[in-house]
Structure formats: C-alpha cells, structure tokens
C-alpha cells in the first residue's frame, strides 16, 4: 500500500495494483479498477515514485527499460531505482542484441 494525502489533508492508503490510470486535471486524480476516483495533493511524479518504491520493495520491478518515462523518473530519484543486477544473457543468439556468428 502507498499512503497519499487527499485534498483536505486526510491520509489515504491505496493498493497501487488496483490503479488503472493517473491524470492531472489540474489536481492529481487516481482512477481505481472499481471506478472510484481519488483526488490527491501529490504530483504525478510523486505518485509514480511511490508506486516504483512500493513495487521495488516487493521485487516486482526487475529492470527499467532505458528511454522510458519510468527510467527518466528513476534517474531523478536514484535512491528509488532498482539495485538488482541485470538478468543473465540468453543462450539463444536470436534473443541477444548481437548479430549471430557468420555461417561456415
């Protein structure tokens, strides 16, 4: 669960796995799976940072793709990024980023 502040200052804990999307209209609005909408004081970046920290603590974020918006946010908040080692290389050449060896 992540703890956020409603507009009136009341704290609310939400399950980030039940969030369908987050939008800024101008207040940050979190839409939940059941259709409920929650307006919070935190910015979009703060909410995303808390979701990343929550999922990292559970081991749900294995790697962040370079160039993605999440990678840009993790770069701004290095303490919240994953510290796991990179996954092992594939033994299948077709799945690697390197060209296959020349045929003989």
NORQUI-V869485 format. One record per residue. N is the residue number from 1. RES is the residue in one small letter. D_LAST is the distance of its C-alpha to the last C-alpha in Angstrom with 1 decimal. Layout:
BEGIN
N/RES/D_LAST
N/RES/D_LAST
END
This chain:
BEGIN
1/x/56.6
2/x/57.0
3/x/60.5
4/x/61.4
5/x/64.8
6/x/66.4
7/x/68.3
8/x/71.5
9/x/70.1
10/x/69.8
11/x/66.8
12/x/64.5
13/x/61.5
14/x/58.9
15/x/55.8
16/x/52.9
17/x/50.9
18/x/53.6
19/x/53.4
20/x/52.1
21/x/52.4
22/x/54.2
23/x/55.9
24/x/58.2
25/x/61.3
26/x/62.7
27/x/63.0
28/x/59.9
29/x/59.9
30/x/57.9
31/x/57.4
32/x/57.1
33/x/55.7
34/x/59.2
35/x/60.2
36/x/62.2
37/x/62.0
38/x/62.7
39/x/63.7
40/x/63.0
41/x/63.8
42/x/60.3
43/x/58.0
44/x/54.8
45/x/52.8
46/x/55.0
47/x/54.6
48/x/50.8
49/x/50.8
50/x/52.9
51/x/50.6
52/x/47.6
53/x/49.6
54/x/50.7
55/x/47.3
56/x/45.8
57/x/48.6
58/x/47.6
59/x/43.8
60/x/43.1
61/x/41.3
62/x/37.9
63/x/36.5
64/x/37.8
65/x/35.4
66/x/35.5
67/x/37.4
68/x/39.4
69/x/43.2
70/x/43.3
71/x/41.1
72/x/43.6
73/x/46.5
74/x/44.9
75/x/44.5
76/x/48.2
77/x/49.0
78/x/46.7
79/x/48.8
80/x/48.1
81/x/44.3
82/x/42.1
83/x/41.4
84/x/38.8
85/x/35.5
86/x/32.5
87/x/30.8
88/x/27.9
89/x/24.4
90/x/22.7
91/x/20.1
92/x/18.5
93/x/16.2
94/x/17.7
95/x/21.1
96/x/20.4
97/x/21.2
98/x/18.0
99/x/15.0
100/x/12.1
101/x/9.2
102/x/6.5
103/x/3.8
104/x/0.0
END
